[in-house]
Amino acid sequence: MQGSGLRFIPVVHAGNKNTSPQEVEIVRALIAEMLAAQAVRVNCHGERQLMGVQDVLVVAPYNAG
């Protein structure tokens, strides 16, 4: 996947109320692809650095309350 910034990737599934193994697998694959491609980010000093897992934020729409 090319580009930068936020991603919205719909995942079709049914009956998942608090967890989604299907979404976990998609997120896992996307992060693995990004790291394998040696994606680069620009830090606050304008320096280019390889991205690592510490640079990834995953937001999931589940409310386990």
C-alpha positions in Angstrom: 0.0 0.0 0.0 1.4 3.3 -1.0 0.8 6.8 0.4 1.0 8.3 3.9 -1.3 9.3 6.7 -4.4 7.7 8.0 -6.0 4.6 6.6 -9.6 3.5 6.6 -9.9 -0.2 5.6 -13.4 -1.7 6.0 -13.4 -5.3 7.0 -16.5 -7.4 6.4 -17.6 -9.6 9.4 -20.7 -10.4 11.4 -21.5 -10.9 15.1 -18.4 -9.3 16.5 -19.4 -7.1 19.4 -16.2 -6.6 21.5 -13.4 -8.1 19.4 -12.7 -8.8 15.8 -10.1 -11.4 14.8 -10.7 -10.5 11.2 -9.7 -6.9 11.9 -6.7 -8.0 14.0 -5.4 -10.0 11.0 -5.8 -7.1 8.6 -4.0 -4.7 10.9 -1.2 -7.2 11.6 -0.7 -7.7 7.8 -0.7 -3.9 7.1 1.9 -3.3 9.8 4.1 -6.2 8.7 3.9 -4.9 5.1 4.9 -1.4 6.1 7.8 -2.6 8.2 9.0 -5.0 5.4 8.9 -2.2 2.9 11.1 -0.1 5.2 8.7 2.8 5.3 10.3 6.1 6.3 9.0 8.9 8.5 10.2 12.4 9.1 10.9 13.3 12.7 10.4 16.7 14.4 13.9 17.8 13.3 13.2 17.0 9.6 15.3 13.9 9.7 14.2 10.8 7.8 14.0 7.6 9.9 12.9 4.1 9.3 9.5 3.5 10.9 9.2 1.0 13.6 6.3 -0.5 15.6 6.7 2.4 18.1 5.6 4.8 15.3 2.2 3.0 14.7 -1.1 3.9 16.4 -4.1 1.6 15.8 -7.6 3.0 16.7 -10.3 0.4 16.9 -14.0 1.3 17.2 -14.9 -1.2 20.0 -16.3 -0.4 23.4 -15.8 -3.2 25.7 -17.8 -1.5 28.5 
